[in-house]
Amino acid sequence: MDPDEIKQMATDINTMTTAVVAAATAPLEAEVERLRAALDKTSDQAYNRGYIDGITAYTWWHDGEQKVGTTGTSLTHAKATAKETWNYSP
């Protein structure tokens, strides 16, 4: 074999290898993105649940209604506000 044939063979092998690797990893990349999105959603949900649990844990009672914080906001209103303003995702 002359040097040009060897060079062409090496180029062909490199091209085929690149194509095989790309074809093999494409489904994996899609799966990784799907799992990453699921993890992000789960993390957001866990944060929001923790936030609601936190404000619920520190409520106090006044005239038969649970209040949050020092301003006397009702727990129901505080939960609704959190869901409306912080992209709450149950």
N, C-alpha and C positions, 0 to 999 in steps of 0.2 A: 504494500500500500504506500502510496506517496503521501507527503505531508498534507496536501490539500484534501485528500480523501479522509485522512484521520481527523483533520480539523472539522470537516463537514459532519462526520460521524459524531464527534463530540458535541457539535451544535445541535444535531438532531436528538441526541440523548438528553441534552439539557432542556430542549423544548418539550420533549415528551414528559420528562420528569416534572417540569413546572406545571404542565397541563394536568397531570395525574394528581399532584399535590393540591392544586386549586380545586379540582373536582371533588377530592376527598374531604377537604376542609370546609367547603361552602355549607353543607348541612350542619356542620358543627358550629360554625359562626352564627347561623340562624338560631340554633338551640341556645347558644350562649346569650344572645340578645334577648331571647324569650325568657330565659331564667333571670337575667339581670333585671328586666322589666317587672317580673313577678316579685323579685326580692325588694325592689324599690317600692312597689305597691304595699307589700307586707310590712316594710319598715314604716311607711307613712301611716298605715292603719294602726300599727303598734304604738307609734308616737301619739296619735290622736286618742286612742283608747287610754293610754297613760295620762294624757292631759285631762280627759274627762274624769278618770278615776281620781286624779289628784285634786281637782276642784271639788269633787264629791266628798272626798275624805275630810276636807276642811270646811265643810258647811256648818252652819249653826241654825238653830230653829228660832223663829220669831212669829208669833201668832199663827202657829200651825203650818208654817211654810219654811222650807229650807232656803237659807240665804247664803250668798257667797261673798267673801271679802268684807271690807269695812263700809262699803257703800250701800249694802243691803240689797244687792241685785239677787233676784231669785235664781235658784239653781236651774230651773227650766229655761229662763232667759239666757243665762250664761252658756248653757249647752247649745242653744240655738245660735247664739252669736258666734261661738267657736266654729260651728258647722258652716255658717254663712261666710265668715271672714277669713278663715285660715285654710281653705281648700280641704276641709275635713273629708275624709274618705272612710266611711264605716266598713 
